[in-house]
């Protein structure tokens, strides 16, 4: 052997150089959860016993704790592989020792038959276009063309009259096409029957090794595999869980980093129809195990052969001198070192685990004479200063997720930095737009305040005098009180104003540079269109008038946005100071009840999705399908109703009055205590009975104080009356209601969504596409269309990026402003499933018209914004749609919103019992009440108590 820490060039080359293996994500098509489902669906039957006695029995004996696929471990072994001529064997180097993964290891782990293929056996997949016409296919599966494994699972679980022989066949198809030979993102049954063991291994190992050499397309297979492993996402077919099981057997120390309780339960011992969900294994933990000097690695695990012809043997193995040399070293128990392995790609950074350094603990001893001067230290001042500063910031201990947490913190900081830039650019555009509509640099309102020599100036065809400004000031005071202090505002659009006493000393000239011009902000009245429906009783939504003054306090500053709510952006200027109210003239008055709040009237409910897209709450962007109109205010001057409280004094020195925060009463504290200790709120079951005792307390407490307004950490602000509207059956819900419900469910089912690569998103996805569809449809080059920033932020949301982190999107959509439906959008297949609570309301031609914008635009949006890999993108063809049948039909009016939300919740879980078809009207009545209590506990209570989920 060679010395001096030089590599041994007789060994196989590494794919990546030592300590330079990347860490990326994997898209695994295999679903091991189906094994737990089959055991649950066929429990206590002879069909299950038959499967256990067959070659599939060992799959059900796999440890449940090790079965959730860890993308970090599998990717670590793929990126640490060696380049060998044997295309049927994967050799990986963990720490310094090689580990073999071949057909014999695969057969030992899975117990599947791995004998030779029959003569003239074709390993390529057959064409499935004519599968639905095959007689055996029709008899077993049906005439449905696009049948999925989920459809077979539903049939296996619900059809009680199905013969046992047919159940057995369906279960075997689910195991083969859903677990062992999964080759699609959405698993589908195949017409071809295969040799399960050898075929499953072949599908698994093919995408783990360098691809085939193809002239002009794949000239360098090794470089191609390096690029695939370095990209953000890499897909795996077949049964890659076998490689993970090999890793746990060859490196037993890896089992200690599984963040799950230590138990010995196998899949067949589980009571649930799914595998338990645990936190993901951190790549830092893998590096920590690899850095252990005393780590024990088994290069060749014990093989359990089977009596089959040609078991575990390939007849087309190519001789490899490097591989033979390494196998001889393994047979002679030669100790391998990291520096011995030659070659590898060096374009990635070096990743080595470094244990945290323990700083020595020093205690400063007390001086005997406190008045005696200390002797100066003979050390450079900068070093001493640096050391003293570091004492104030002790080094924190390293955790297993420190790198992951640091990346999350960096992404949050970058999003926070981008907010002021976007707001500043938007503000400049709005100011420029405002100046272009006027004939002077100053607005008419500023000119009136600043120049006493020009009492009358025209502004957009309207002459304003100093007398005409007084009604505006009175309107400002009423709106400010209505929004900020809970004082009810008038429902009428006609406002009675009075003349205010004019004081010359309160008028500040604009030309004086050291003084500030007070700005009075008024917000136009927004009248939401009335939605009427022959099927659903839609209430009339009238939005009260609000005024959003600018304060010095950061938490009350509303960012500039192009939404109709909030302070108009064109009234703000980068050089204008915030408005300050003199609180010395306000008398202490009891707090009046708050006005009812609707989605468009919430003080913080604006279309600010760009601000919160990267935070926990990405649902703050409310989408409406119609724009609000700006009514004309008829201002009449009167002095009869004027009082001292109606006068607003503007000051340049006094601070703004702080926003009064709702203080929970004793009844509300009692309710919070009861809800926090109740495990069924929010319920973990998809359909659960209503806790009547908690509901009675909840309803009586909120009914006694309907006007209480909550400002929540999730940026959703609403009153108790708003929550009670969710609980009321046959009550038509607004976009804001749907948005909060989607946000709540996204937090509750986040583990399932992350594992299955799903996402619950805001209703703005559908309405935003509808808003820009007319401009999109006119373009000849639709691939050059500039998408709205809010849509692009939905696609590129951190941790929820389409075609990488998420492949199925759940979003509500409103048809004709009167009927809610749920959409399950499969991005990979180009397929949209419509969850319609009332399918008889609209015929298919009408539905096609409603869905045209979604079906046509999604492919272009995905390609331009998400930029998926060519191997995962289906092209620019329009999406297809289908309405889900066999579901509950909501024939009574007003329940379409909560029903569609529950449909999406059930669909994301695979539609378990009692299924969408098992819902009744009574279930919906309890469901609305349950949703209301869930919203109160998960959204409202975190403002006053510990949150139920982060």
N, C-alpha and C positions, 0 to 999 in steps of 0.2 A: 504493500500500500504506500501511497504517497504521503509525505509529511509536510510540515510547515503550514498547516491549515490550507492546503491547496485542494481544489476539487479533483475528484477522481473521474476522469473523462471516459472511463469504461462503463460508468453507470448511465442509466437512461437520463435524458435531459428533462428538466422541469418545464412545465408550461409557463409558470410565473417564477421569477427568481425567488430565492429564499427570503422570507419575511416580507414579500411584496404582493401577496395574494389580496385581491380586492374583496370588499364586502358589499354585495348588492342584494336586490330582491329577486324572488322567484315567483313565477306564476304556475302553480301546480294544479293540474287538471284532476288528479285523483282525489276522491272524496272518501277517506276512511270512515267518516261518520255513517256511511251507508251500512257498514257491518253492524254497528249498534242498532240501526233502524231495523234491519232484517231480523236480528235477534228479538227485538221488541215486537215486531209485527207477527212473527211466526212462533212466539213463545208457547211452550207446552203443546207443540204439535209434532206429529211424526215427520213432517217435512223438514223442520229444523233439525231433528235428530238425524235425518238422512244427510243433511248438509254437514253436520258435525262429524259424521263417520266417513265423509268423502275427503278428497284431496284439499277441500277448502276449510276443513276443520281447524287446521293450525292457524289460519288467519284470525279466528275468533279467540284463540288463546294468546294473542299478542298482548303485552302489558298495556293497559289503557293509559297509563301515565306517560308512556313513550310514544303513543300513536299520533297525537296532534303534530302535524308536520312542522319542523323548525327550518325555515328557509336559511337561517344563518349557518346551521350545521351542515346542511346539504350543500350550500354554496361554498362553504369552507373546504369541503372535500373535493368538490369539482375544480376549484381554483388551485388546489394543491396537487393536482394529478401529474403524473409523469407521461411523457410522450413515448409510447411503445407501438410496435407494429401490430400487435394483437388487437384487432378492432372489437373483440368480444369481451375484453377484460379491462377494467379500470383500476389503475394503481395510483394511490394517493400517498403523500408523505405527510404525516402528522408529527410535528416536532422534528424528529430526525429519522423516524422509522417508517418504512413503506408498509402499506396495507392493501390487500387485494380484494377486489369486488368483481366476481365473475359469476358464471352460470351456476357453479356448484354452491357458492355462498348464497345466491338468490334462492336456489331450491332448498337449502338448509333452513333459511330464515322463514320462507313462506310455506314450505311443505308441498309445493305444487309439482306436478309431474314435469320433468325437464328432459324427457327423452328426445330422440331424433324425430324430425318431421317426416310425415309420410312421403312417399314418392310423388313427384310433380306437385308438391305443396307450394302455394304462392303466398308469400308473407305480406304482400301489398294489400291495402284495403280495397274492397270492391266498391263499385258504384252504387250509391244508395238511392239514386233517383227513381229506380223502379222497385224499391223494396216494398212500398205500400201496395203493390200489385201482386206480390207473392202470396200464394194460398196459405202456406204455413204462417206467414207474417200476419195475414188478415185474421186467421183463426186465433192466433196467440195475442196479438197486439191491437189489431183493428185496422181500419182504412185510413186513419189519420196519417197525414204525410209527415208532419214535423212532430213526431212523438219524442219526448224527452224521457230521461230516467226519472225525473220528478213526476211525470205522468204515470209511469209504471208504479212508482212508490205509492202514489195516491190510490191507484186502482188496487194494489195489493193490500192496502190498509183498510179501504172502505168497502170493497165488494165482499160481503159476508157469504154470498152464495157461490163464490168462485170455487171450482173443484180443487182438491188438493194437488193434483198433478199439474194444473196450470199455475198454481201458486209457486210450486217448486221451480218450474221453468222460468217464471218471471224473476224469482229471487236469484237464480243463477245468472240471468242476463244482467241484472243490476250489479252483481258482484263483478262480472267480467268487464262490462262496458263502463261501469261507474267507478270501479276501484282499481282493477288490474291493468286494463288496456284503455284507459281514458285518453282520448286524443282530441277532445274539443273542450272549450271553456264551459259550454253547456253540454253535459254528457248526454249522448243519444244512443239508443240500441243499434247494433249493426246486424245485417242479415247473415254475415259470415260466422260460422262456428270455428273456433281455433283451438290449437293445442295450448291450453292456458298458460302453463309454466314457461315454456321456451318462448312462446309468442309474447307474453308479458315482459319477460326479461329483454327481448329484442327491442320492443318499443321503448323500454326504459333506457337501455344502454345507448341506443342510437343517438339520442339528443344530448347525451353526456360526453360523447367522444367527438373528435374533429369530424366535420361532415365529409362527404365524398368529393373527390376531385372532379370538377366540371369545367371544361374549357370555356374561357371567356366569362364565366360566372363565378366560379370558386377556384381560382388558381392556386391559392395558398390556404389549405384547410386549417392548418394550425393557427395562422394569423386570424382566420375567420372565427375560430372558437375563442381566441383571446378577446377579440372585439365583442363577441356575444356576452362573455362573462364580465366585461367591463361596462356594458351598458346598464341602464337603470333597472331594467326588468328582463328576465330570461325565463322562457317558458319550458316546462318539463312535462313530457307525456309519460304514459305507462304507470309504473308503481314506484316512484322515487322514495317512498317510505322505507323500502328495503335497504337502501343505502344508509338511511338514518339509523335503522336498527343495527346495521353492521357497525356503524360508528360507536354506538353504545356498547356493543360487545367487544370490539377491538380496543376501545379506550373507555374502560369502565368509569373513569373519573368524570367523564362527561355527564353521567347520570346524576351527579351531585349538583349540577348547575340547573337542573330542570326546576323551574319555579312552581312546584306542585307538591302537595303532601306526599310523604313517603308511604306508599301502600303497594300491595301486590295484586290488586284487582286486575283481572283480564277483561277483555271486551264482553265476553259472555257472562260475566258477573255483574255487569252494569244493570241498573234498573231503569235508567232513562234511555230514550231512543236516540241518543247522541253522545258524543264524547265530551267530557268536561273541558271547559275553556279555562286556560291558565295564562298568565302573562308570558310574553315571548322571551326566548333565551337571548341574552345580550351577547354581542360579538366580543365585548370586552371580557366576558367570562370565558369564552372559548380561548382567547389569547392568554388568559391567566392560567388555564389548565395546560395549554401548550408550553408555557414558560416554566412549568414545574420540572426541576431537575431530576426528581425521583419518579417521573411519570412512567407507568407501565403500559406498553403498547404491544398488542398481539398482531403480528403481521398476517398470520394465517389462522382464522378461526377454525375450530373443529368442524369437519364436514360430516353430515349425516346423509349418506347416499341412499338411493332407492333402487329396487330391482327392476330397472327399465332399460331397454336396449339403448345404448349411447347416452346414458344419463350424464348430464353435465359436461359433455365432450363436444367440441367443434372440430370438424374435419377439414376446415379451410384455414387453420392457424398458420401464420407465416413465421418462419424462423427469425429470431431477433437475438443477436449476440449480446447486446446490452442487457436485455431482459434475462437471458440465461445466466449471465455473470451475476446479476443481482439475486436471482433465485438461489444460486450456489452459496452466496454470502449469507442469505437467510437460513439456508439449511445448516450452515456451519455456525449459526448463532453469532454472527459477526456484529459487533456494536457499531451502529451507524452514528455519524455526526452530521450536524447541519451543514458544515462547510464542504462536505464531500459531494453534495449534489450540484452538478454543473448546469449551466444554461438558464433559460427562462426570460420572460419579458420583464424589463426594468422600468417601464413607463409609469408604474404606480408607485406611490410613496411607501416607505418602510413602516410596517406596523408591528411594534414590539410592545409587549406588556411590561410596564415598569411599576413595581410595587410602590405604594406611597411611602415617602421618607418620613420617619418618625423624628420629630424635633425633640432635642433633649429638654426635659423639664427643669428649669432653674428657678429657684426661689430666692428672692432678694432678702438677704438677712438684714435685720434691723441694726442700725448703727447705735453703738453705745452712747455716743455724744452726738445728739441731733444738731447741735450748733457748730460742730467742727466742720470746716469746709472740706469738701472732697478733693482728692488729688486728681488732677486732670489726666485723662487717658491719652497715652501716646499712640493714638490712631488717627487716621485721616478723618476729618469731619464728615465728608460725604458718606463714608462707609458707616460711621456711627449713626448718622441721621437715617440712613436707609434701614439700618438694623432696628433702630427705635421705631420707625414707622411700621416695619413689618411686624413688630410685636402687637400693634393694634389690630392687625389683620392676620390672625393665625390661619395656617394652612388647614383647610378642611380635609377630612379623610376621604379617600377615594372610594367610591361605591361602584357597584357593578354596572350601573347605568349612567355613570358620569358623562361619558362621551355622548350618549344618546340625549341626555338632558342638555348638554352644552349645545348640541346642534339645534334642539328645539328652542333654546333661549336665543341663539343667533338668528333663527328664522323669525322669532317674534320681534327682536330688536330691528331687523331689517324692515319688517312690515310697519313698525311704528315710525321709523325714519321716513318711509315713503309717504306717510299720511300728510305731514305738513307740506311736502312738495306738491302733492296732488291738489291740496286745498289752495295753495298759493297760486298755482296755475289756473285753477278754476276761478278763483277770485279775480285774477287779472283779466280773464276772458269776460267775466260778467261785468266788471267795471268798464272795460272797453266797449262792450255791447251797450251798456247804459249810456256812455258818453256819446256814442254814435246816434242815439235817439234824441239827444238834446242839441241846442244850438250854442251852448256855452260850456265851459269846463266845469262850472258849478251847477248843481241842481237848483231848481226854483226854490225849493224849501231852504237850502243853505243860503241862497242869496237874500231871501227875506229876513232870515235871522241875522246875517252878517252885515247887510247894507241897509241903513235906515233911509238912504236917499232914493231907493228904488222899492217903494212899498208894493208895487204890482209888477209881476213878471208873468209871462205866459209860459206854460209848461204842458206840452202835448195838447194844445187846444183848450186848456183850462186856466182861467185867471184866478190866481190866489192872492189874497190880501192877508194882512196880519189878523184881521178878524176871522178870515176863513180858516186859519190854522188852529184857532182855538177849539173847534169841534174835533179836530184830529187829536189834539192833546187830551181832550176829554175821552175820546174813544180809546186812546192808548192807556189811560188810567183804568178804564173799565176792563179792557182786555187783560192788562197786566194783573189786575186783582183776580180776574176769573181763572187765569192760568196758574199764577204763582201762589195765591193765598186761598184758592178754593172758592172764591166768590162766584156765584152763578151769574152768567152773562145773559143778556136779553136774547130771546129767541127771535125777535123781530129783526128784519133787515133795515128798519128805519130807526135812526138814532137821534135822540133829543139832546142837544148840546146847549151850553150857555157861554156867555162871554166871561173870560177869565180876566182878572185885574192885571193889567200890563205894567211891569216894573222895568224901567230902563236899565237898572243895574244888573238884571239877569240876562240881558242880551249881550252876547259876546261877539265882537266882529270877527269875521273869518280871516281878515288880513293880519290880525295880531298873531305873531308866531308863537308866543309863550302861553297864550290862552287857548282853550279848547271849546269847540262848538258842540254843545249837546245835541245828540241825534235822537229823534223820537222814531222808534221802529213800530210800524204797524203791519199787520199781516192781513191779507185779503181773506174774505170769507170763502170757504170751500163748501160747495153743495155737491155731495156725492149723488150721482144719478140714481133714480128710484128703479129698483129691479123688481119687476113683477113677473110672475110665472103662473100658468094655469095649473101647474103641478105642485110647485112649492110656494108657500106663503112667504114672500120676501118682505122683510120690514123696510121702512124708509129710513135711510141713514142720513141724518142731518148733522153736520159737523159744526160745533160752536166755534166762535172766533177766538183766536189766540194771538198773543203778542209775545215775542221772545226778545226781551231786552238783553243787551250784551253786558256781562258782569266781569269784574276783575278775577273772580274765582275761576280756576281752571275747570273745575268739575261742572260748571254751568255753561261753559262755552260751547255753543252748537257749531259744528263745522259747516262750512259753506257747501251746499248741495243744490242740485237742480230739482228738488222735490217741491211740491206745492205747500208743504207744511213747514213751520218754523219761520224765522225771520227772512225776508227777501234778501238774497245775497247782494243785489245791486245797491242796497242802502248802506253796505259796509265799505269801508275804505281802509287801506293799510295805514294811512296817516291819521285817521280819526280815532280819538280816545274812546274807551267804553263809557256808556252812560252810567252815571252815578246818581243815586237817589238819596236825597237828604232824609234820613230816617228820624231826624229830631222832631219833625212836624207830624209824624204819624202817631196817633194815639193807639194804645194797646186795646185791641178789640178782640172779642172771642172769635175763634177760628170758625168760619161758616162752613157748611158742608161743601164738598167738592162737586163739580158738575160731572155728569156721566161722561166717560171717555170712550171714544170709538177708535178704531185702528188709525184713522187719519188725523185724529186730534190729539194724540198723545204727545206730550212735549218733546220726548226723545224719539218718537216713532217717526223717523224720516227715512228716506231712501238712501241709507248710508251703508250699503253693503260693502263698499270698498274699504270702509274703516274697520269693519268687524269680520271680514272674510277669513283672515288668518288667525282669529282668536277662537275661543271655545264656542261662541255664538256666531255662526255664519248665517243666521236666519233673519237678521235685522232688516234686510232689504225687503220692504213690503211691495208687492207688485199689484197694480190695479189694471184692469183691462181697458178702462176708459179714463180719459183725462178729465180733471175737474175744471169747471168753468169759473170765471171771475165775475161775480155779480156786481152791479152798480149800487153804491151806497147812497141812499137819500138822506142827507144830513140836514136836519132842521135845527135852527137855533132857538133855544129857550133857556130861561133862567130860573124857572120855578123849582126844578128838581135839583138845583145845585146846592151842595153842602161843602163843608170844610174838608170832608174826607175825599171829595172828588178832585181835589187840587193836588197836582204832582209838582213838587219843587225839584228842580234840577240843580245839582251842585257839582263842583269840580274837585271837592276834597273829601266829602263824606263817603264811607264805604257802602257797598250795596247790601241790602238787607238779605241775610242768608235764607235759603230755601227751607221752609218748615218741613221736617221729616215726620212721617206718620209714626206715632207712638202706639204700639199695640196695647189694647185694653186687657183687662184681666180675663175677659171671656176669650179674646184672641190668644192670649198666652196659654190658657187652658186647652184651647183647640190645638195649638201647636204642639203641646206636650202629648196630647192624645194621638195626633197624627204621626209624630216622630217615633213613638213606641209601637205603632201598629205595623206589623210586617206585611200586611196585605195592601198597603198604600205606599208607593205604587205596587200593584200586584205583579208578581213574576209570571203568573199564568196569563195566557192570552185571553181566555174567557174565564172569569171567576165571579162568584156570587158577590153582591154588593154588601159591604159591612154596614148594616142598617144603623147600628148604634153610632158609629162615627159619622155617618151621613146626616143623621138627625142633628147632631151637635154642630156639624159643619154648616148645614143649611140655616139653622137658627142664628148662628153667630154672624154669618155674612149678611143675612137678611136684615139684622138689626143695625148694620152699618154699611149700607150699600155704597156710599160715596167715598169710603176710605180708599185713598190712592196710594199704590205701591210703586216705588222706584227700585227695580230689581238689579242685581249684578249682571244678569244676562242681557241687559239693555232692552228688556220688554217692560214697559210701564203701563199699568192699567188699574182699574178700580175693582172693588168686590162685585159690583153689578156686572162687569164684563165677565167675570168668572162664572157667575150664576147663569149667564146666557148660555154657556157651554152645557151646563147641567140640565137645562130645560129641553125636554124632548120636543121634536117637531119645530124646533127653533132654527131658522136659517142662519148659518154662521158666515162671518165675513172672512176676508183674506187674512186678516190679523189673527183670527181664531185658528185658522188652518196653519198659519206659520208657527204659532206657539205650540200646537199639538205636534207638528213635525219635529220641531226642535226638542221637545220633551222625549219623543220616542227615539230620536237619534242618540240622545244621551243614555237612555235606558238600555238600548240594545247595541251599544257601541262595540262590545266584544264580538257579537255575532256578525255585525257589519264589517268589522275589520277582518275577521277570519274568512268570510265568504266574499270579500271584496264588493260589498254593497254600500249604498249611501242613501240616506233620507235627506232630501234637499228642499229648499224654499219654493213656494209656488211661483216665484219670479222666473224660474227657468222657462215655464210654458208661456207666461204672459210677456216676458222679455223677448222671446222669439217671435211671438205674434206681433209685437209692437214694431219690429224692424223688418217683418217679412215682406211688406209691400216694396220697400227699397231693395231688399235682397232679390225679389222675384224679377225686378226690371233689369237687373244686370245681366249682360251676356257672359261675362267672365265672373261667375259667382265665387270662384276660388280666391278672388281678390277683394271680396267684400270685407269691410272693416267692421268687426263686431263690437258691440257695446262693451265697455270695460267691466260692467257688472257681470255680464255673461262670461267673459274670459276669466274673471276671478272665480266664478263658480267652477269652471273647468280646471283651473290651475290651483285650486285650494290646497294649501300644504297638508300633506297626509291623505288627501282625497283626490289626487289628480286622476283624471279620466284615463283609461287605457293602461294605467300603471298600478294605482292603488284601488281603483274602482272600475268595475265592468258592468254593473247593473245599477241604474238610478231609479229611485222611487220619488215621485213628485205628484202633488195634486194639480188638477187642471179644471178650470171652470168653463162650461160650455154655455154660450149665449147669456152670460152673466146671471145664470139662474140654476145651474145644475153642476154639482161637483162630481168628478170621477178621479180615480187613482190611475197613475201610469207606472208600469214597470218596464223601463227602457233597457234592453240588453244591447250594449254598445258593440260587443264583439260579434254578435249574430245579426245586428241590424233589425231587431225585432222589438215591437212595442206591444205589451199586453195591457189591455184596458180593463180596469176593475170598475165596472159600472153598477151602481146600486139599483138603477132602474133601466134595464136594457130596452124596454118597450117604448121609452120616451122618444128616442130618435132612431130612425132607420139607418141602414148602413151608408146610404148616399149622403145623408146629413153628417154622419160621423166622419166620413172621408173628407168632407169640407172642413170640419172642425180641426181635423188632424193634419191637414195638408201642410201647414207651416212647420209643424214638428217633424213630420216624416221627410220633408224635402230639405230642411235646413240642417238637421243634426249631423249628417255625414260631412258637410262642409265645415261646420263648427268644430267637429272632432279633428278633422285633418289639419286645419290651419292653426288651431289653438293648442290642442293636445299633442299634435305631431307624433302620432303613434308609429311604431316600427312597421315596415312593410309586411312583415310576416304575420302581424296581428290585425292589419287594417283590411277591411272588406271592400274599400273603394268608395266612390261617390254615388253609389246607387241609393235611391230613396229607401227609407225604412219600411218595413211591413207592419201591419197592425192586426190585432185580433182581440175580440171581446171574450173575457173569461166566462164560461158557462158554469152551470152547476153551483150557483151561488145564491145567497139570500136576495130576494127582490123586495126593495123598500117601496111599497105601494103607497104609503102615506107620505104626505109632503113634509119637507123641512129637515129630514134626517140624512140627506145625501152627503153632507160634509163629514160627520163622525163615522158614518158607515164606510165611506171610501177610505178614511184613515185606518179603520180596523181591517179592511180588506188588504191594504198594503202591508200592515203589520203581520197578518196571517200569511200572506204570500211570501214575505221575506223569510219566514220560518218553514216554508214548504207546505203550508196549509195543513197543519196537524189537526187532530180532533179538538173540538167538534166540527171543524172545517167551516168554510164560508157558507156552505149550504145549511149548516146547523144553527145559524143565527135566527132569532125570532124577534118580534117587536118588543117583547118584554126584555130580551137581552139588550136591545138598543137603549131602552129606557134606563136600565142599570148602567149601561156603558157610558152614556152621557154624564151621569152623576159620578161615575168612577174617574172619567177623564178630568172633570172639574176638580176633584180632590187631588188627583195626581199633579195637575198644574199648580195648585196651591202649595203642595208640599215640595215639589222639585224646583219651582220657579220663584214663588213668593217667599217661602220660609228662609231660603238662604240669605235674604236681605236682613233677617233678624236672628237667625240661628245658623248652625252648621249646615252646609249644603248636603243634599242626598247623593249627588254625583258631581264630579268636577266639571 
